[in-house]
Structures are given as structure tokens and as C-alpha cells.
């Protein structure tokens, strides 16, 4: 409970309407089977006792501008890249907000990808891939954590939280090669959260596609994020949420040409 906080725990209970899910949010003991939550008219699967329930809370249960990957509703993206899809909470969020968009999700960890398939593999307009994105095409062996399965990146680094999982092999591909194979020449919305590999991903994103993207949202996990921000700055307004002494920080980037489409509340929302 200390990691979540009593106030958040009450919010989770009220919004999920599930004692089981609320208990799973604070229990740090991985279970061998998947749990299920009924939300928004669909079943969402998660790994009980892992970080999965809290991810669902952050992305799906927080409404409006408080949502983890908030995007102004005035934007109407046609093509969305979800880089670091985890178990699919962000894809479900974007699918509900922009039902006509085509969403492409990327998740390298095989165990996490199996949960992702159960959650979003059946959704119309959603295509998911069991590989990560990076600076080169390679296969890597990674370690993860049985509580926080997302605590690794495609550089191979790993945050040991005391519940190490067996090493697994993952595929990493260059983003520009993937876009070429998929025939994607325009991206309207990018969500990225890949535990420190963000700069590697952006290094292979063509300039012509990047500068016409409407909105980018996600997290940076180390100092390499500032190099990406420098690249974004000529074409985007930037909103950052960073605390001193913490390497990780969240960001939003709005294309300079899209500002006029935003409402006054949208313009004031992000720094709250």
C-alpha cells in the first residue's frame, strides 16, 4: 500500500469497482495465471501481483488531462504508433479516443506480448508486433522482473527489483525499415515509453515524417532524452514534467501547425 498510497487505493477501488483488482494493485507477488478485469465493456487481462494493475490505473482510470497519455480530442490522428505497448492499456485508451485511427503497437517481451494479444489483438484497426524498435536490427537476450515486466529496454539494461525472471530473447528492428515495409509515409501520433531506448528509436525516424507528426507523448528515462527534445524543438511546442534528481520525465510535443486547433483548456491543461 505504501507504494500506491491510501488515497490512490481508494480511487482504484471506486473506479475499478473490483476488490480483487484493487488488492492486485498493491500485492507484489507474481501469480502463475492471468487475472481479468471488466472495463469499458471489454475484458482486460493482466498479471496479478505485477505492475500491470497500476499501469491500467494510470492509463485508463485517470480521466481527461490527468490520463497518462493525454491527447487533445481536437486532433484526429489517422496513424498512431504505440512504441512500448506493454499489455495494451495505451492502445485501448487511444482506440476509445480515436476509433477511426489505425494503431500499430510494438512490444518485444514475449510474455508481455501474449497478454497484449489477448487485450488488443481482436480490436479493429489495431496491428501489433512482437519486436522492439532501436538503432539497429538485432536479436538480444534480456532479463526482466516478474513484478515489473517493463523494467528493461532494448539496449539490454535491466532494473533488478528483487523478482528476476529468466532471460528471454527479443528482436529489435529499425523504425525506418519497419515504416518502409508497412508502407507508412505519415504518422500523426506517437506514444513512446521504452525504458531508455527512446533516443535510439528516434534516431531512425525520418525527418520528413517526424516534422509532420501532430502529437508525441511519452517518457524519457535518461539524459539522452534531451537530444531528442533538441531535435523536436524546431517543429514542436514542448511540455515537460520533470523533478530534479530524477532521471525519468514525461513529455508532450504538439506540432507548431496544430496549436490553432487546441482549445484554451487544452493549452492550459498539460502543466497541471
C-alpha positions in Angstrom: 0.0 0.0 0.0 2.9 2.4 0.7 3.9 2.3 -3.0 0.5 3.2 -4.2 -0.8 5.3 -1.3 -4.1 5.0 0.5 -5.8 7.9 -1.4 -4.9 6.3 -4.8 -6.0 2.9 -3.4 -9.5 4.3 -2.8 -9.6 5.8 -6.3 -8.6 2.5 -7.8 -11.4 0.7 -5.8 -14.0 3.2 -6.8 -13.0 3.4 -10.5 -12.4 -0.4 -11.0 -15.4 -1.5 -8.8 -13.3 -4.6 -8.0 -11.8 -5.6 -4.7 -9.7 -8.2 -6.5 -8.2 -5.7 -8.9 -7.5 -3.2 -6.0 -5.8 -5.9 -4.0 -3.7 -7.0 -7.0 -2.5 -3.4 -7.4 -0.6 -3.5 -4.1 0.3 -7.2 -4.0 3.9 -7.7 -5.1 3.8 -11.5 -5.6 3.6 -12.7 -9.1 0.8 -15.2 -9.9 1.1 -18.0 -12.4 -2.2 -17.3 -14.1 -3.8 -14.2 -15.6 -6.4 -12.2 -13.8 -9.3 -10.4 -15.6 -11.0 -7.0 -15.2 -14.2 -5.9 -16.9 -13.8 -2.3 -18.0 -15.4 -0.3 -20.7 -17.4 -3.2 -22.0 -14.4 -5.5 -22.5 -12.3 -7.9 -20.6 -8.8 -6.7 -19.8 -6.2 -9.3 -18.8 -3.3 -8.6 -16.5 -0.7 -10.4 -14.5 -1.8 -10.5 -10.9 0.8 -9.3 -8.4 2.8 -7.4 -11.1 2.9 -3.8 -12.0 0.2 -4.4 -14.7 -2.8 -3.3 -12.5 -1.1 0.0 -11.6 -0.3 0.6 -15.3 -4.0 0.1 -16.1 -4.9 2.6 -13.4 -2.5 5.2 -14.7 -3.6 5.0 -18.3 -7.2 4.0 -18.3 -8.7 5.1 -14.9 -7.5 8.6 -14.9 -9.8 10.8 -16.9 -9.3 13.8 -19.1 -6.0 15.7 -18.9 -4.9 13.5 -15.9 -4.6 10.5 -18.2 -1.0 9.2 -18.6 -1.0 9.7 -22.4 -3.5 12.5 -22.7 -4.0 13.8 -26.3 -6.4 16.7 -27.1 -9.6 15.4 -28.6 -9.5 18.1 -31.3 -6.7 16.2 -33.0 -7.9 13.4 -35.3 -4.9 11.2 -35.9 -5.2 8.6 -38.7 -2.0 6.7 -38.0 -0.8 6.1 -34.4 2.5 4.4 -33.4 2.5 2.9 -29.9 6.1 2.1 -29.1 6.4 0.1 -25.9 2.9 -1.2 -25.8 3.2 -3.4 -22.7 -0.1 -5.1 -22.1 -2.1 -2.7 -24.3 -3.5 -0.1 -21.9 -2.4 2.8 -24.1 -3.7 1.1 -27.2 -7.1 0.6 -25.6 -7.0 4.3 -24.5 -6.2 5.6 -28.0 -8.7 3.2 -29.6 -11.5 4.6 -27.5 -10.5 8.2 -28.1 -9.8 7.8 -31.9 -11.9 4.9 -33.1 -11.2 5.5 -36.8 -7.4 5.6 -36.4 -5.0 2.7 -37.4 -2.8 1.8 -34.5 0.5 0.0 -34.7 1.9 -1.4 -31.4 5.4 -2.7 -30.7 6.2 -4.9 -27.7 9.4 -7.0 -27.6 9.0 -9.1 -24.5 7.3 -12.5 -25.4 5.4 -12.9 -22.1 4.1 -9.4 -22.2 3.2 -9.7 -25.9 1.0 -12.7 -25.1 -1.0 -10.6 -22.7 -1.1 -7.8 -25.3 -2.5 -10.1 -27.8 -5.4 -11.1 -25.5 -6.2 -7.5 -24.8 -6.0 -5.8 -28.2 -5.3 -8.4 -30.8 -9.0 -8.6 -31.7 -9.6 -4.8 -31.9 -10.4 -3.4 -35.4 -7.7 -1.2 -36.8 -5.0 -2.4 -34.4 -1.9 -4.3 -35.5 0.8 -5.4 -33.0 4.3 -6.7 -33.5 6.4 -8.8 -31.1 9.6 -6.8 -31.5 11.1 -3.7 -30.2 12.5 -0.7 -32.0 16.0 0.6 -31.8 19.1 1.9 -33.6 19.9 -1.3 -35.4 18.3 -4.6 -36.4 19.4 -7.4 -34.0 18.4 -10.1 -31.6 19.2 -9.5 -27.9 18.9 -11.5 -24.7 17.2 -9.5 -22.0 16.3 -10.0 -18.4 13.1 -8.6 -16.9 11.4 -8.6 -13.5 8.4 -10.9 -12.6 6.8 -7.9 -10.9 7.7 -5.1 -13.3 8.0 -6.7 -16.7 8.6 -3.4 -18.3 11.8 -2.7 -16.3 14.2 -3.4 -19.2 15.0 -1.9 -22.6 16.1 -2.9 -26.0 19.7 -1.9 -25.1 19.7 -4.8 -22.7 19.8 -2.9 -19.5 17.7 -4.3 -16.6 16.4 -2.9 -13.3 16.5 -5.6 -10.7 13.5 -5.2 -8.4 14.1 -8.4 -6.5 12.0 -10.7 -8.7 14.3 -11.5 -11.6 12.8 -13.5 -14.5 14.6 -16.0 -16.7 16.4 -14.3 -19.7 14.4 -14.2 -22.9 15.4 -13.4 -26.5 13.9 -10.4 -28.2 14.0 -8.9 -31.6 14.9 -5.3 -32.3 14.3 -3.5 -35.6 15.0 -0.1 -37.0 11.9 2.1 -37.2 12.6 3.4 -40.7 12.9 -0.1 -42.1 9.6 -1.0 -40.4 7.8 2.0 -41.8 9.0 1.2 -45.2 7.8 -2.4 -45.0 4.4 -1.3 -43.8 4.1 1.4 -46.4 3.6 4.1 -43.8 4.6 7.6 -45.0 2.8 9.6 -42.4 2.5 9.3 -38.6 0.0 11.6 -36.8 0.6 10.5 -33.2 3.5 8.8 -31.5 3.4 7.4 -28.0 6.8 6.1 -26.7 7.9 4.6 -23.5 10.7 2.1 -23.8 12.8 2.4 -20.7 15.7 4.4 -22.0 15.8 3.3 -25.7 13.8 6.3 -26.9 16.7 8.1 -28.4 17.7 5.0 -30.3 14.1 4.8 -31.7 14.0 8.5 -32.8 17.4 8.2 -34.4 15.9 6.1 -37.2 12.7 8.1 -37.7 12.9 10.1 -41.0 12.9 13.9 -40.6 10.1 14.3 -43.2 7.8 12.0 -41.2 8.8 13.5 -37.8 8.2 17.1 -38.7 4.6 16.4 -39.9 3.6 14.4 -36.9 0.8 16.1 -35.0 1.5 15.0 -31.4 4.1 13.0 -29.5 3.6 11.8 -25.9 5.6 9.5 -23.6 8.6 9.3 -21.3 12.3 9.7 -21.4 14.4 7.8 -18.9 17.9 9.4 -19.0 19.9 12.3 -20.4 19.6 11.1 -24.0 16.0 12.4 -24.0 17.3 15.9 -24.2 19.0 15.2 -27.5 15.6 14.1 -28.8 14.0 17.2 -27.5 16.6 19.3 -29.3 15.6 17.6 -32.5 11.9 18.1 -31.8 12.2 21.8 -30.8 12.2 23.4 -34.3 8.8 21.7 -35.2 7.0 21.3 -31.8 5.9 23.1 -28.7 7.2 21.0 -25.8 5.6 20.3 -22.4 7.8 18.6 -19.7 7.2 17.2 -16.3 10.5 16.5 -14.6 11.6 16.6 -11.0 15.1 17.5 -10.0 17.3 14.5 -9.2 15.1 12.1 -11.1 16.3 10.9 -14.5 12.9 9.9 -15.8 10.5 12.6 -17.1 7.2 12.8 -19.1 6.7 15.0 -22.1 4.2 16.1 -24.7 5.0 17.6 -28.0 2.5 19.5 -30.1 3.3 20.3 -33.8 3.6 24.1 -34.3 1.0 23.9 -37.0 -1.7 22.3 -34.8 -1.8 24.9 -32.0 -4.7 26.7 -33.5 -6.9 23.6 -33.2 -6.5 23.4 -29.5 -9.0 24.8 -27.0 -8.0 27.2 -24.2 -8.4 24.3 -21.7 -6.1 22.2 -23.8 -3.4 24.8 -23.8 -3.6 25.2 -20.0 -4.1 21.5 -19.2 -0.7 19.9 -19.5 1.3 21.7 -16.8 -1.3 21.0 -14.1 
